[in-house]
Amino acid sequence: MDLRSMEFAHDMKMPIQLIYSCVQLLEMELAPNARTEGYLQTLMQSAGQLQSMVERALDGEELRLELRDVVADTRDVCRQCALFARGRGIEIRFSSNVPALRMLTDVEKLRRMLHNLISNALRFTPEGGRVEVACAASAEEVELRVIDSGSGIAPELHERIFETGVTDGGHGYGLGIVQSYARLLGGDISVKSAPGAGSCFILRLPIRHAASQIN
């Protein structure tokens, strides 16, 4: 990490701590109900993710592997994104061919990949549209698909949108991060799309267990 990036990451620590403090104060001030508790929980989780990202940026980009339920983590990211989607009249649907899947992964990188893919899908899906997130596990890998009903992507951009800095109305940096993390975890990302037909991003990750190593 260069010096400017380190300074930026360091300076982010205080605003994140202030968000934490404000959320805790709101929890004490607001009358408890299911809606406000859901919003506050999402704020707290998001602040935690930001703090973790900042700490890891300062520490470097090494993998931190742990056994996680990938189905539960994916469902939780969908739940967080649903709050934003609901305000735009967009429905997020989650499905899985298995009830749970414990595997060795870097949970922060997994969640960031999913956030980036779902955020892109929401950005290009019109009001009243739908984003589907599907988890499909086989014996050797898990496939996470994020499907939108948006404007689609021209075929000539299918490879280039994963290059850092290349955009198509907003695609680019986030997708480059997804590809980098996916390959770091031994997997990859691809896209199926056509103009006017929406997009399907396919994240494939090898299923690793406690004794496994990421090469």
C-alpha positions in Angstrom: 0.0 0.0 0.0 1.3 3.5 -0.9 1.6 6.3 1.7 -1.4 8.2 0.5 -3.6 5.1 0.7 -2.3 4.4 4.2 -3.1 7.9 5.3 -6.6 7.7 3.9 -7.2 4.4 5.7 -5.9 5.8 8.9 -8.0 8.9 8.7 -11.1 6.8 8.1 -10.9 5.3 11.6 -12.3 8.3 13.5 -15.4 8.8 11.4 -16.2 5.1 11.7 -15.9 5.3 15.5 -18.3 8.2 15.5 -20.8 6.2 13.5 -20.5 3.5 16.0 -21.1 5.9 18.9 -24.1 7.6 17.2 -25.7 4.2 16.5 -25.3 3.2 20.1 -26.9 6.5 21.3 -29.8 6.0 18.9 -30.4 2.6 20.3 -30.8 4.1 23.7 -33.0 7.0 22.5 -35.4 5.3 20.1 -38.4 3.3 21.1 -37.7 -0.3 20.1 -39.6 -1.7 17.2 -38.8 -4.2 14.4 -38.2 -1.6 11.7 -35.8 0.7 13.7 -33.9 -2.3 15.2 -33.4 -3.6 11.7 -32.0 -0.3 10.4 -29.7 0.1 13.5 -28.4 -3.4 13.1 -27.6 -2.8 9.5 -25.8 0.5 10.4 -23.8 -1.3 13.1 -22.8 -4.2 10.8 -21.9 -1.8 8.0 -19.7 0.3 10.3 -18.1 -2.9 11.5 -17.3 -3.9 7.9 -15.8 -0.5 7.2 -13.7 -0.7 10.3 -12.5 -4.2 9.3 -11.7 -3.0 5.8 -9.6 -0.1 7.1 -7.7 -2.3 9.5 -7.0 -4.8 6.8 -5.9 -2.0 4.5 -3.4 -0.9 7.1 -2.2 -4.5 7.7 -2.0 -5.4 4.0 -4.1 -7.7 1.7 -3.1 -11.1 3.1 -5.8 -13.8 3.4 -7.5 -14.4 6.7 -9.1 -17.8 6.4 -11.8 -19.2 8.7 -14.6 -21.7 8.5 -17.8 -19.9 7.5 -21.3 -20.7 6.5 -21.2 -19.2 3.0 -25.0 -19.6 2.6 -25.7 -17.7 5.8 -23.1 -14.9 4.9 -24.6 -14.5 1.4 -28.2 -14.4 2.9 -27.1 -11.7 5.4 -25.5 -9.5 2.7 -28.8 -9.8 0.7 -30.7 -8.7 3.8 -28.5 -5.7 4.2 -28.8 -4.7 0.6 -32.5 -5.2 0.6 -33.0 -2.0 2.8 -31.5 0.1 0.0 -33.2 -1.9 -2.7 -36.6 -1.4 -1.1 -36.3 2.3 -1.3 -35.9 2.1 -5.0 -38.7 -0.3 -5.5 -36.4 -3.2 -6.3 -36.8 -6.7 -4.9 -33.9 -8.9 -3.9 -34.5 -12.7 -4.0 -32.1 -15.2 -2.4 -32.0 -18.9 -3.1 -29.7 -21.8 -2.3 -29.6 -25.5 -3.3 -28.2 -26.3 0.2 -29.4 -25.0 3.6 -25.8 -24.4 4.8 -22.2 -24.7 3.5 -19.3 -24.4 5.8 -16.0 -23.8 4.0 -12.7 -22.2 4.6 -12.8 -18.6 3.2 -11.9 -15.0 3.9 -15.2 -13.7 5.1 -14.4 -10.0 4.6 -13.4 -10.5 1.1 -16.4 -12.7 0.4 -18.8 -10.1 1.7 -17.1 -7.3 -0.1 -17.3 -9.3 -3.4 -21.0 -9.9 -2.8 -21.7 -6.2 -1.9 -20.0 -5.0 -5.0 -21.9 -7.4 -7.3 -25.3 -6.6 -5.7 -24.6 -2.9 -5.7 -23.8 -3.0 -9.4 -27.0 -5.0 -10.0 -29.1 -2.5 -8.1 -27.5 0.4 -9.9 -28.6 -0.9 -13.3 -32.0 -2.3 -12.4 -34.9 0.0 -12.9 -37.6 0.7 -10.4 -39.9 -2.3 -10.1 -37.2 -4.7 -11.2 -35.6 -7.7 -9.4 -32.2 -8.8 -8.4 -31.7 -12.6 -7.8 -28.8 -14.0 -5.8 -28.4 -17.8 -6.1 -26.0 -20.1 -4.3 -25.3 -23.4 -5.9 -22.9 -25.9 -4.2 -21.4 -28.9 -5.8 -18.8 -31.4 -4.5 -15.8 -29.1 -5.4 -17.0 -25.5 -5.7 -19.7 -23.0 -4.8 -21.2 -20.8 -7.5 -22.8 -17.5 -6.5 -24.8 -15.9 -9.2 -26.1 -12.3 -9.1 -28.7 -11.7 -11.8 -30.4 -8.4 -12.6 -33.1 -7.2 -14.9 -31.2 -4.2 -15.9 -29.9 -2.7 -19.2 -27.3 -5.4 -19.9 -23.7 -5.1 -21.1 -22.4 -5.1 -24.6 -20.4 -8.2 -25.5 -17.2 -6.3 -26.3 -17.1 -5.1 -22.7 -17.6 -8.5 -21.0 -13.8 -8.9 -20.4 -12.9 -5.2 -20.0 -15.3 -4.4 -17.2 -13.1 -6.3 -14.8 -10.1 -4.1 -15.6 -9.5 -1.5 -13.0 -10.7 1.9 -14.2 -12.7 0.7 -17.1 -16.4 1.7 -16.7 -19.7 1.1 -18.4 -21.9 3.7 -16.7 -20.5 2.7 -13.3 -18.9 -0.7 -13.8 -15.1 -0.9 -13.3 -13.4 -0.5 -10.0 -15.8 -2.7 -7.9 -15.7 -5.5 -10.5 -11.9 -5.3 -10.6 -11.8 -5.9 -6.8 -14.2 -8.8 -7.2 -11.9 -10.5 -9.8 -8.8 -9.9 -7.7 -10.3 -11.3 -4.6 -11.9 -14.3 -6.4 -8.6 -15.3 -7.9 -6.8 -14.8 -4.6 -9.2 -17.3 -3.1 -8.6 -19.7 -6.0 -11.7 -18.9 -7.9 -12.9 -16.5 -10.7 -15.7 -14.3 -11.9 -17.4 -14.2 -15.2 -20.5 -12.5 -16.8 -23.3 -13.4 -19.1 -25.1 -10.4 -20.5 -26.6 -8.8 -23.6 -28.0 -5.3 -24.1 -31.6 -5.1 -23.0 -31.5 -8.6 -21.4 -30.0 -7.9 -18.0 -26.7 -9.4 -16.6 -25.7 -12.5 -14.7 -22.4 -12.3 -12.8 -21.1 -15.7 -11.8 -18.6 -16.0 -8.9 -17.0 -19.4 -8.5 -15.0 -20.4 -5.4 -13.4 -23.8 -4.6 -14.8 -25.4 -1.5 -11.9 -25.7 1.0 -12.1 -27.3 4.4 -10.1 -26.8 7.6 -7.1 -28.8 6.4 -7.1 -27.2 2.9 -4.7 -24.6 1.6 -5.2 -21.8 -0.8 -2.6 -22.0 -3.5 
